[in-house]
Amino acid sequence: MAKYPDYSGRAVSSPSHKSAYPSFISLPESLKLHLGYFIRGLVDAFRWDFTIKTIHGDAEIRSHVLKSFLLNGLTLTSIYVFEYVLFPLATGGRKHRHISWFYQALWLFPLAMVSLYLNGSWASVVAKRSFTLQHGPRAAVPAPSYKGMLTAIASSAYRIVMVITSFVLTNLLLLIPVVGRFLSFMFLCWVNAYYCFEFTWIARGLTLAQRVRFLEERWAYYFAFGLPSAALCELSPPLAGVATFALLLPYFIIKSTIARPVPRNPYSPLVDSAQENQEHDGQTRPVYPSPFIPIRIPIFSAVITIDNFVVRILSVGSTSGRRSSFKEVSDKQSLPGDPDVAANVEEGNIRPGRRTRVTKKFD
């Protein structure tokens, strides 16, 4: 076999032999693999034995789960009492409208805002405590500071924007003829899975871009993991569906701390690390995924694009200093659908009114 030098000066075999060319997993084998990923996601989503054991064994987790259960139980009860008891009692169009307006303005909307804040706080505590019980303490947390406070505020604000955007997009998909309901349900499965794992990913130190990419490259697993909660939400009215997911969220967060999403390496799903080392030594030929099944599906591309647009609007402000500050940032990272712009806002790296230098991160 002929030899030719590479850029380092070493002799490399010419690709004249069949083994030098890449091979791909067959379509039937690839479908079988993704079915396995789907089943693994369902199994992890139904680990109620571990969830109950964790709640029973830790007082802090048990306390926050109970508070979440009571708050979201109250929300669900009020929604169903209004829909099936109070509203049918009102006769006449004007009376219907008045009751509906007072109910939503004076009770449901304030309750939803309070629930959104409290559910996020309680879920964060449950995630941190569950993660510590399973994996030990996280890396040292920096002392409280002004920058840390700004980061926390930016992170919470961006999370709220992303929740609203995902909710709106889920409903917009319903407008597509024929396949709209199916697409909306699929998207809801991935959205639910994302929020079930988000706190665990943050505890592991993943940025927004890394979190989105991790899910999109393991779409079969996360579709299955989010399927049970999405099915329960789908069976409920829209507002009740949101409260149902908030009720289930702490339990699925606990499950996420022991979940093992598959494949470990989406770009080489058949080999383990030892075989990968052999490939680099030239002892075995790499096997790549089937080209007929996507490795990564851009599930959150539309959400990230919309959120980046909202971030730009909020960051531009009214002063020229703010406009130039954001322009400097957006010039460095202006790819549509790229999570890095929003990630920097979420992580507190972009602050209106200051000239900010951003270093782009790559996975």
C-alpha positions in Angstrom: 0.0 0.0 0.0 1.4 3.4 -0.9 2.6 5.8 1.7 2.4 9.5 1.8 3.5 12.1 4.4 0.9 14.0 6.5 1.5 17.5 7.8 3.4 16.2 10.7 5.9 14.4 8.5 4.8 10.9 9.4 4.0 8.3 6.7 0.3 7.5 6.3 -1.3 4.7 4.3 -3.2 5.9 1.3 -6.9 5.2 1.3 -6.8 2.5 -1.4 -8.1 -0.2 0.8 -11.8 -0.6 1.6 -11.1 -0.4 5.4 -9.9 3.2 5.0 -13.4 4.4 4.0 -16.0 5.2 6.7 -18.9 2.8 7.2 -22.4 3.6 8.3 -25.0 1.9 10.5 -27.7 0.4 8.4 -31.2 1.9 8.5 -32.8 -1.1 10.3 -30.0 -1.1 12.9 -30.3 2.6 13.4 -34.1 2.4 13.9 -33.5 -0.4 16.4 -31.0 1.8 18.3 -33.4 4.7 18.5 -36.1 2.4 19.7 -33.8 1.4 22.4 -33.1 5.1 23.3 -36.9 5.7 23.4 -37.5 2.7 25.7 -34.6 3.8 28.0 -36.3 7.3 28.2 -39.6 5.7 29.2 -38.0 3.5 31.8 -36.2 6.5 33.4 -39.4 8.5 33.3 -41.2 5.8 35.4 -38.6 5.5 38.1 -41.2 6.2 40.8 -39.5 3.7 43.2 -36.4 5.9 43.3 -38.5 9.1 43.5 -40.6 7.9 46.5 -37.5 6.6 48.2 -35.7 9.9 47.8 -38.7 12.0 49.0 -39.2 9.7 52.0 -35.6 9.7 53.0 -34.9 13.5 53.0 -36.8 16.0 55.0 -35.8 19.0 52.9 -36.9 17.5 49.7 -40.1 16.2 51.3 -41.0 19.7 52.6 -40.6 21.4 49.2 -42.4 18.6 47.4 -45.3 18.9 49.8 -45.5 22.7 49.4 -45.4 22.3 45.6 -48.2 19.7 45.9 -50.4 22.0 48.0 -49.9 25.1 45.9 -50.4 23.4 42.5 -53.3 21.3 43.9 -55.0 24.6 45.0 -54.4 26.0 41.5 -55.9 22.9 39.8 -58.8 22.8 42.1 -59.7 26.5 41.5 -59.4 26.0 37.7 -61.7 23.0 37.7 -64.2 24.5 40.2 -64.5 27.6 38.0 -64.8 25.7 34.7 -67.3 23.1 35.9 -69.1 24.7 38.8 -69.2 28.5 38.9 -69.1 29.2 35.1 -72.1 27.0 34.2 -74.1 28.6 37.0 -73.9 32.0 35.3 -76.6 32.6 32.7 -76.4 35.3 30.1 -73.5 36.5 28.0 -72.7 39.6 30.1 -72.7 37.7 33.4 -70.4 35.1 31.9 -67.9 37.8 30.8 -68.0 39.6 34.1 -67.4 36.4 36.1 -64.7 35.3 33.8 -62.9 38.6 33.9 -63.0 38.9 37.7 -61.9 35.4 38.2 -58.9 35.7 35.9 -57.9 39.3 37.0 -58.4 38.9 40.7 -57.5 35.3 41.3 -56.1 33.2 38.5 -53.5 35.7 37.1 -52.0 36.6 40.6 -52.0 33.0 41.6 -50.2 32.1 38.3 -47.5 34.7 38.9 -46.9 33.6 42.5 -46.9 30.0 41.5 -44.4 30.6 38.7 -41.9 32.2 41.2 -42.5 29.7 44.0 -42.4 26.6 41.8 -39.1 27.7 40.3 -37.6 28.3 43.8 -38.8 25.0 45.2 -37.8 23.0 42.1 -34.3 24.5 42.3 -34.0 23.4 45.9 -35.2 19.9 45.1 -32.8 19.7 42.2 -29.8 20.9 44.2 -30.5 18.6 47.1 -31.3 15.5 44.9 -28.1 16.2 42.9 -26.0 16.4 46.1 -27.5 13.2 47.5 -26.6 11.3 44.3 -23.4 12.9 43.1 -22.0 14.7 46.1 -21.6 18.5 46.6 -21.2 20.7 43.6 -18.3 22.8 42.9 -17.7 25.6 45.4 -20.3 28.3 45.0 -18.8 31.9 44.9 -19.7 34.3 47.7 -22.8 36.5 47.1 -21.9 39.6 45.2 -23.6 42.3 43.1 -22.5 40.5 39.9 -24.0 37.3 41.2 -27.3 39.1 42.0 -27.4 40.5 38.4 -26.7 37.0 37.0 -29.5 35.5 39.1 -32.0 38.1 38.0 -30.9 37.7 34.3 -31.2 34.0 34.5 -34.7 34.1 36.1 -35.9 36.7 33.6 -34.6 34.7 30.6 -36.1 31.5 32.0 -39.5 33.2 32.2 -39.2 34.4 28.6 -38.2 30.9 27.4 -41.2 29.4 29.2 -43.6 31.9 27.7 -42.1 31.4 24.2 -42.3 27.6 24.4 -45.9 27.8 25.6 -46.9 30.2 22.7 -45.1 28.1 20.1 -46.8 24.9 21.4 -50.2 26.6 20.7 -49.1 28.0 17.4 -48.2 24.6 16.1 -51.9 23.6 16.6 -52.8 25.9 13.8 -51.0 23.7 11.2 -53.6 21.7 9.3 -53.7 17.9 9.8 -50.4 17.4 11.6 -50.5 20.4 13.9 -51.8 18.6 17.0 -49.2 15.8 16.6 -46.3 18.3 16.1 -47.5 20.3 19.1 -47.6 17.2 21.3 -44.1 16.2 20.2 -42.7 19.6 20.9 -44.4 19.6 24.3 -42.7 16.3 25.1 -39.3 17.9 24.4 -40.1 21.1 26.3 -41.2 19.1 29.4 -38.1 17.0 29.2 -35.9 20.1 29.0 -37.3 21.7 32.1 -37.2 18.4 34.0 -33.4 18.2 33.3 -32.6 21.9 33.3 -31.7 22.2 37.0 -29.6 19.1 36.9 -27.7 20.4 33.8 -27.1 23.7 35.6 -25.8 21.8 38.6 -23.4 20.0 36.3 -22.2 23.4 34.9 -23.7 23.2 31.4 -24.3 26.5 29.6 -27.5 27.2 27.8 -26.0 26.2 24.4 -24.7 23.0 25.8 -28.0 22.1 27.4 -29.9 22.7 24.2 -27.4 20.7 22.1 -27.3 17.8 24.6 -31.1 17.4 24.3 -31.3 17.9 20.5 -28.6 15.2 19.9 -30.5 12.7 22.1 -34.0 13.5 20.8 -35.4 10.0 21.0 -34.5 9.6 24.6 -35.8 12.9 25.7 -39.0 12.6 23.7 -39.8 9.4 25.6 -38.8 11.0 29.0 -41.2 13.9 28.4 -44.0 11.7 27.0 -45.8 10.8 30.3 -46.0 14.4 31.7 -46.9 15.8 28.2 -49.7 13.2 27.9 -51.2 14.3 31.3 -50.9 18.0 30.3 -52.6 17.3 26.9 -55.6 15.7 28.6 -56.2 18.9 30.6 -57.4 22.4 29.6 -54.4 24.8 28.8 -54.1 26.5 32.2 -54.8 23.2 34.0 -52.1 21.6 31.9 -49.5 24.2 33.0 -50.5 23.6 36.7 -50.3 19.8 36.1 -46.8 20.0 34.8 -45.8 22.3 37.7 -47.2 19.6 40.1 -45.2 16.8 38.4 -42.0 18.8 38.0 -40.3 18.0 41.3 -40.8 14.3 40.9 -39.3 14.3 37.4 -36.4 16.5 38.5 -35.6 13.8 41.1 -35.6 11.2 38.3 -33.3 13.3 36.2 -30.6 13.1 38.8 -30.1 9.4 38.2 -31.1 9.3 34.5 -28.5 8.1 32.0 -29.4 9.7 28.6 -28.4 7.7 25.6 -26.5 7.6 23.3 -23.4 8.6 25.2 -21.8 9.6 21.9 -24.5 10.5 19.3 -21.8 10.6 16.5 -20.5 7.2 17.2 -23.3 5.3 19.0 -21.9 1.7 18.5 -18.5 2.1 20.2 -17.3 2.7 23.7 -14.3 4.7 24.6 -11.9 1.8 24.4 -12.9 1.1 20.8 -12.7 4.8 20.0 -9.1 4.7 21.1 -8.5 1.7 18.9 -10.0 3.6 16.0 -7.5 6.5 16.5 -4.7 3.9 16.5 -5.9 2.6 13.1 -6.9 -0.8 14.4 -10.6 -0.6 13.6 -12.7 1.4 11.2 -15.2 4.0 12.6 -18.9 3.3 12.2 -21.1 6.4 11.8 -24.8 6.8 12.3 -27.2 6.2 9.4 -27.4 9.3 7.1 -31.2 8.6 6.8 -31.9 9.4 10.5 -30.8 12.8 11.8 -28.2 12.9 14.6 -29.5 16.3 15.9 -32.9 17.8 15.4 -33.1 21.6 15.9 -36.0 21.4 18.3 -35.4 24.7 20.0 -34.2 26.7 17.0 -37.4 28.7 16.8 -37.5 29.3 20.5 -33.9 30.4 20.7 -34.4 32.7 17.7 -37.4 34.4 19.2 -35.7 34.7 22.6 -32.6 36.2 21.0 -34.9 38.8 19.4 -36.5 39.6 22.7 -33.1 39.8 24.3 -32.0 42.3 21.6 -35.1 44.5 22.2 -34.6 44.5 26.0 -30.8 45.1 25.7 -31.0 48.0 23.2 -32.8 50.3 25.5 -33.3 54.0 24.8 -29.8 55.5 25.0 -27.2 55.4 22.3 -24.7 53.9 24.8 -26.9 50.9 25.2 -27.4 50.5 21.4 -23.7 50.6 20.8 -23.1 48.2 23.7 -25.5 45.6 22.3 -24.3 46.1 18.7 -20.8 45.2 19.8 -22.0 42.0 21.3 -24.4 41.0 18.5 -21.7 41.6 15.9 -19.7 39.0 17.5 -22.5 36.4 17.7 -25.3 37.0 15.3 -26.1 33.5 14.0 -29.9 33.0 13.8 -31.0 30.4 16.3 -27.6 30.4 18.0 -28.1 30.1 21.8 -24.9 31.9 22.7 -26.5 35.4 22.6 -29.2 34.4 25.0 -26.8 32.3 27.0 -24.6 35.3 27.7 -27.7 37.2 28.9 -28.8 34.3 31.0 -25.4 34.0 32.6 -25.1 37.7 33.2 -22.4 38.5 30.6 -24.4 41.1 28.8 -25.5 44.1 30.8 -27.3 47.1 29.2 -25.4 50.3 29.3 -21.9 48.8 29.4 -19.5 47.9 26.7 -19.1 44.2 27.0 -16.5 42.0 25.4 -17.8 38.5 24.8 -15.7 35.4 24.1 -17.6 32.9 22.1 -17.8 29.4 23.6 -17.6 26.2 21.6 -18.7 22.8 22.8 
